């Protein structure tokens, strides 16, 4: 813990032995994003008018973001085979007939939203995370995760999103929900080789347990109370620097773990300072390790063959 940096730290868990039983929402996104931008105050107020602070949102939303050709693909003079039209995309696959003549087979897919390679970072955030931010003040648990092949830009896409969401959460706390006892808590851990590690506590090992109500808890996870963007940014950078990476045949610096960053909103009951705050909502950002095809890799390291079972068990708790 860095001195003078946090409002406080406490062990992760539900204070009164209670699990989270309310709404679950998840949505996915993929491809590269650059440095996150800060919303102007006027834009924020437009984004969250009073009448929309509890507007219903989709339980599950799947968003695809097309990435541009990388340097390796350009050097090989490979072609862009994906066309986008509104919420659908078409993949043009080149195949060979029996007589070895080429033909193109088209595969169409429809999603909740399809973003091309020219969309801005703000557009990705507005399409995926922004609609669910107000809902987590109303006993909702939401999850945003990126899934895709190694080198497709999952980590680069996910990194700006928590900071943007934190900014909106803090502003909602200071405006729409001012003086209502809400507090924001931050935690960051990874699942690597089927084991859990706290990225903000020197990668100390963690345990996943079920309580008496069959709710999953992460025992020993450090959770920090935060109240400003600079602190959150520092925590994100600190966690990312600790995360496990490795080299694969598809990516020289590939994330080899599932990283879970959580923003938990808690509330004091009747303003009572003697009792621990109760969980009001939670927003999780999950950057999955690469899901590569066998043809894209050349290593046999068992540590890179991560178990998704542990991750999804926690994600769906």
Secondary structure, 3 states (H helix, E strand, C coil): CCCCCCCEEEECCCCCCCCCCCEEEEEECCCCCCCCCCCCHHHHHHHCCHHHCCCCCCCEEEEEECCCCCHHHHHCCCCCCEEEECCEEEEEEEEECCCCCEEEEEEEEECCEEECCCCCHHHHHHHHCHHHHHHHHCCEEEEEEECCCCCCCHHHHHHHHHHHHHHHHHHHHHCCCCCCCEEEEEEEEEEECCEEEECCCCCEEEEEEECCCCCEEEECCEEEEECCHHHHHHHHHHHHHHCCEECCCCCCCEECCEEEEEEEEEECHHHCCCCCCEEEEEEEEEECCCCCCHHHCCCCCHHHCCCHHHHHHHHCC
